[in-house]
Amino acid sequence: MSKKPLAAISVCASLVCGLTIWALSACGGGGGDGSATAAPSVAAASSSSSSVGLTGSTQCSATTAAATPGGITVTEFAGGLVNPWGMVFLPDGRILVTERPGRMRIVSTTGVLSGPITGVPTVYAQGQGGLLDVVLDPNYATNGLIYFSYAESGTGGAGTAVARATLNTTTLALSAVTVIYRQTPKVSGDGHFGSRLVFGSDGKLFISLGERQKFTPAQDTLQSLGKIVRINTDSTIPIDNPFVGNSAYLPEIWSYGHRNPQGMTRHPVTGQMWTAEHGAMGGDEINTPQAGKNYGWPVISYGVNYDGTKIGEGTAKAGMEQPRCYWDPSIAPGNLAFYTGNKVASWSGNLFVAALKDTSLMRLTLSGTNITGQERFNIGKRVRDVRVGPDGWLYLLTDETAGQILKITQ
């Protein structure tokens, strides 16, 4: 298929440019992950600055990152997708992609979309629910195993589930589909399912789980709503999880007090997990979840309720972790990825964050685990996922009914 450059994006360094783009966006971080809405046309990228937080964390955009020399070019790599949610590159360079209504497809190295893969279980495709993330087994080249998360209905309502299956890329079929984890309990509602899947450097599987818009279960350590959990691929619990043997906690819990973490990635050098988490109206967060730590929701938050009222007790409390940085106004973050390619030297080690409501891609510079700057690339579409391709360029998923895979080059 032909590849159409959508825009050659130059860097606009003025704060006014950033505020203009914000004015075109819908309100609310969590609300920004609802049904896709009309987005502004592709315009110039911008870098903006904001004030420093007063209680231990800073705005993610508190410092302007150095501009990317020459800007970026956005090109359609593939189209014809419906609300694509997650993607992963196969060893041969093709892309396995999920669509929230419940389909899984393979995209060729030239952008050709396959038919739906058979064997995908029935998903709860309501609101933010549906078929979500997908990852390859660390030994995929020899065992053909994949793992995927999805919203599943059942007694009490719905919840996030994770399944393992064998993928046949020739017949486009899944076999030996086995559920290895279910969020508990299932509850009513159509929002805040999470969910990203990331393998740790030790081969353990991390799963990010939303609190299903129920608030307090994020602090209930006998429920898995609003948690990051860590399991073995055979569904058993690693013996070195922080709460194993403590009857006051589910043994799979790695960290808790999360709202709706829809982004998660592993640092390529340190192995530390990083998450992007939806706030309410304001308060989207970047976190580095540590074993056994409490990340505060809904006791502390940098956002407010959608009616403008205060959430919990404020922005800080003893025994609760601060985010690495936060956004206010909300950007509604999707997935995030560290740049490990060799195409743009100034991006090396930077953290890229997809933004849904803000219809953009954020480039965050770091010093250790501290965020030192932000550059904003306006994409003009709801960006759900970001990955580094085997060619060293960035690939994005747009969460639209006419969804695309976009390629970011210079």
Secondary structure, DSSP 8 states (H G I E B T S, - for coil): ----EEEEE-EE--HHHHHHHHHTS-S-TTGGGSS---------EE-------SSS--BTTSSB----TT-EEEEEEEEEESSEEEEEE-TTS-EEEEETTTEEEEE-TTS-B----BT------STT-SEEEEEE-TTHHHH-EEEEEEEEEETTEEEEEEEEEEEETTTTEEEEEEEEEE-SS-BS-S------EEE-TTS-EEEEE--TT-SGGGG-TTS-TTEEEEE-TTS---TTSTTTT-TTS-TTEEEE--S-EEEEEE-TTT--EEEEE--SBS-EEEE---TT-B--TTTB-SSB-TTS-B-TTBS--TTS---SEEESS---EEEEEE---SS-GGGTT-EEEEETTTTEEEEEEEETTEEEEEEEEE-SS-EEEEEE-TTS-EEEEE-STTEEEEEEE-
